[in-house]
Amino acid sequence: MLFRVDGASTVSLAEQIAVQVRAGIVSGGLAPGERLPPARDLALALQVNMHTVLRAYGQLRDEGVIEMRQGRGAWVREDAGPRLVRVTELAAQLVAEARKLGLSSQDITRLVERA
């Protein structure tokens, strides 16, 4: 998979990388179980700081899209697929909108549980 970043974009470099991984999973370009490029190698190829790549990978890990093991790399989770990615995106949108409206994490959780 080919990664690209745009330094002039208002979207952070880490988010640009994360978006491309999610898009790769949705399009089938990244299959469950497929290994992602090592953070150091991807950072060199994109001419960004390695911590930027690690931030993107960490975000994807927190979303349940990838797994990471120190010294072993990062790979797409076996249960990750287009549906998981889409629901994760929708959840992020919900949380962002709820926070703009001043709702707490507990309020958001209650709303989701009721739905």
N, C-alpha and C positions, 0 to 999 in steps of 0.2 A: 504494500500500500504506500502511496506517495503522500507525504505530508507537506503542507505549505503554510506559512504564516505571513501575515501582512502587518508590518511594524507601524503602518500609518492608521490601522483600524482602531476604532474606539473599543473594540472587544479585546480583552487581555490576551496575551500570547498563550497563556495556559488554557484559557477557555477555548481559543481557536483550535488547539491541539485536541482537547477533550471533545469538541464538536465533531472533529474529523473522525475520531475513533467511533463515536456514536453513529455517525453517518455510515461508516464502513460496516458496522454491525447490521444496520438497517438494510443497506444495499446488498449485503452478502459478501462484500469485499473482505470482511474479517469474519472468519468462522469461529464458532465456539471451540475453545481449546487452542486457538492460534496464538502464538507468541508475538508480543509487541516488540518493537525495536528496543534495545537497551537504552536507558535514559541518556547515558553519556553519548552514545552514537547518534541518537536522534537530535540531541542538543547541538552536536558538532555539525550535522547535516543542515539543520535549520539556522545555525549561527545564533543560538539563544543560550542562556544560562541553563545548566543541567537542572537546577532547582525549579526552573519554569516547567520543564518536562515532568519532574517529580511531582509538582503541584497538580498538574493535569492528571497524572496517573493516580495520585491520591484522591482527587475528586471522583474519578471514575470508580476507584475501589470503594469509596464511601457510598456511592450510588449502587453498588452491587454488580457493576458491569464487568469489572476485571478483578483478577487476583494478583497479589504481589507477594513475593518472598525475597527477602534480602539475600543477595548472592545468586538467586535463581531467576530473577527477572519478573516480568509482568506478562500476563496472558488473558485472553478473553475467557470469562467464566463459561463453563459448559452449559449452564442454564440461561446464559444471556442470549437474547434474541431481539428482534424488532419490537415485540410487545413490551418487554421489560424496559427497553430504552424509551419507548413512547410514554409509558406510564411514569417513568422517572422524570421525563421532561415536563409532563403535565403536573406532577407533584411539585416540581421546582417552581413552575409558574404560579401554582396555587399559593405556595408559601410566600413567594415574592409579593404577590398582590395582597395577601392577608396582612403581611407586615407593613405594607404601605398604608393600609387602613387601620393600623395600630393594634391588630390582634396579637395576642401572646402565643407562644408555642402550645400552651395548654388549650387555648381556645381553638387553635387549628386542629389539634389532635381530636378534641371533642367533635368538631364539625365532620372530620373524616370518619370517625367512628359511627356517627349518626347516619352518614350517607351510606 
